[in-house]
Amino acid sequence: MTSAVVLEHPWLLPGSLSTTREHPRRTTRDWLVDSLCFLAALAWVVLTTFDAASPSPSLAEPLPYPWMIAADAFLGLNCAAALWVRRRWPLGLAVVTLPLTAFSMASVAALVIIYFTVVVHRRTVVAVAVTAAGLATNLVFALLRPEPGNSYWMNVVWGAVGGLLVLAWGMFVRARRQLVLSLRERAERAEAEQQLRVAQARQLERSRIAREMHDVLAHRISLLSLHAGALEFRPDASPDEVARAAGVIRGSAHAALQDLREVIGVLRAEVSSVADPERPQPTLGDLPALVAESRAAGVRVDLSDRVSAADQLPAVVGRSVYRIVQEGLTNARKHAAGAAVTVGLSGRPGDGLTVEIRNRWPVGEPTGGPIPGTGTGLVGIAERVNLAGGRLEHGRDRTGDFRLAAWLPWPAS
């Protein structure tokens, strides 16, 4: 839309020339305006011709020779017909018809319309130059076609005032069109920016959901792999133990399948129709169940909870702590199978909350091969902690253990 407006109004381009190679088709409004301009110029030709041919002309002094009346009418008709191309060559048409402004009465209406078109569609310096040329020819016109009852200088003044009024009107129309176009571009830009912000917000939300699902899937699949490995290396297990382990595997596989369906649905959803309901988010109170789930899978987990006023902990911080512990337990099952894991929580309002997960560094290759993973779990946890304004540390400490520790802000209420 903007490009079409710019092509229609080349004066909007900095340093635009008087001609342009691209010309849009006339709209219905353009056809209507051009038809009215042509009819007005034609009516003026008829009026001035009959007035000049009358015994006592009222518009100007009578022409000395009758053939001049027909010649003036002929020039007026040609100028009226030229109005149909004034949108394409306004300045060229003004330059060609400029000599007529010195003597032709029948062409006045068409010449004024051409001059107005130049003022509206060309730069101010061009409009001022054409105006100056018109003021010069006005001196000759006042001499050759004086108004009855007025002095020469009075005719010059009235001609100059008329030209300056047309100049002011044209500049006003041009300024108004520039303002309308500027407001339209601003509105379109604001709408585009709003759509971009909405798309970015939706994309961020989808990424957040996918990150949440990555944490959940990694946790469940690692539990599934652990139970399956126990069945593989315990062929002499009792039927009850096999049935119990098979039940756990079945439940974990079902839950993992549900989570997988959800994340695939999120990633396949159209951007314009992303409206996924919020699933229940874990909190600090769900940590004992998470630890119990790992213990049921055979992982030795020691949980130390020294959090004061846990009921005042913000839900966002509690959810982040849950995901950090979940990722720590998942990494321990993946990379340090059989190692004991200690989980420590401490903090209070105003001091922040510290979470630490430790496990012994694995020695040798795990039995049955390592559990596959993408290696992006810690990256996601680091991003989550940074967004919360906290700090994250992970790696081997001085004792040789693997340590995952995070501090999250907990403002005093």
C-alpha positions, 0 to 999 in steps of 0.5 A: 500500500505504501509503495502505491502511494509513493508512486502516485505522489513522487514528491514524497521521495527526497530529491524527487524529479519532475518525471517518474517512469512508473504511473499507477492506474487512475482510481475511481476518485482520480477519474472523477476529479479529472472529469470535473477538471476537464468539464470546468476548463471546457465550460470556461472556454465556452464562457470566455468565447461567447463573452469575447464574441458578444458586442460588449465583452465583460471579461476583458477588452475585446480582441482586435481581430475576430480570428483571435477569438477562434484561436484563443478558443482552440488553445483553450480546448487543447489545454483542457484536453491536456488536463488528462495527462497532467498527472503524468507530466505536470511540470512539462505541461506547465512549461509548455503552456507557460507562454499562454499565460501571457495572453490566452483568456480561454486557457486560464482555468486549465492553466490554473489546474495545471499550476495547482497540480505542479504545486501539489505533486512537485517540490517546493523549489519547483513550485516557487520557480513556476510561480515566479515565471507565472508572475512575470507573464502576469505583467504581460497578461495585464497589458494585453488583456486588461480588465475593464474599469481597472488600471494596469497595476490593479490588474497585475496585483489581482493576478499576483494575488490569484497566483499566490492563493493557488500556491498557498492552497496547493502547498496546504493540500501537499502538506496535508497529504504528507501528514496523512501518509505519515500517519498511515505509515506510522499506523502500519508500522505500529501494527506490524510491530505489534504483530511482531511482538505478539509473534515473539511472545508466542514463540517465547511461550512455546519455547518455555513450554518445550523447555518444561517438557524437556525437563519432564521427559528427561526425568521420566525416560531416565526412570524408565531406562533405570527400571528396564536395566534392573529387569535386564540384569536381574533375571532371577527376580521374583514374579512379584518384583518383576510385576512391580517393576513392569508396573512402574515401567508401564506407568512411566511410559504412559506418562512420558507418552502423554508428555510427548504428545503435549510437546509435539502438539505445542511445537506443531501448533500454528502461531496464530492459534497458540492457546495451550492451557496451562498445565499444573506447575510443580512447586516446592511442596512437590519435591518429596514426591519427586525424591520418592519417585527416584528412590523407588527407581533404586536411587539413593537420595538424601533430602535435607530441607532447611527452608524457613517460611516455605509457605511464603516462597513465590511460586516462580521460585518454587517451580525453578527449585523443582526443575533444578532438583529434577535436572540434578537427579536426572543427570545423576541417573544418567551419568553416575548410576548407583551413586548416592545423591544428596539434595540440600535446600536452605533459605528464608525470605530476604536471604534468598534460597539455595539448592545444592545437588551432589553425587560422587563422580562416576568411575568407569563406564556405566553398566549397559552403556550411558543413557542418551541425552541431548546435553541441553538440560543444564543450559535450560536450567542456567537460562531459567536461573538467569531469568530469575536473577539468580546464580548457577554453578555446576561441575566438579568441586575440590572433593571430586564430587559433581556439584550443581548449586543455584541461588535464587532471590527470595524477597522479604514480604 
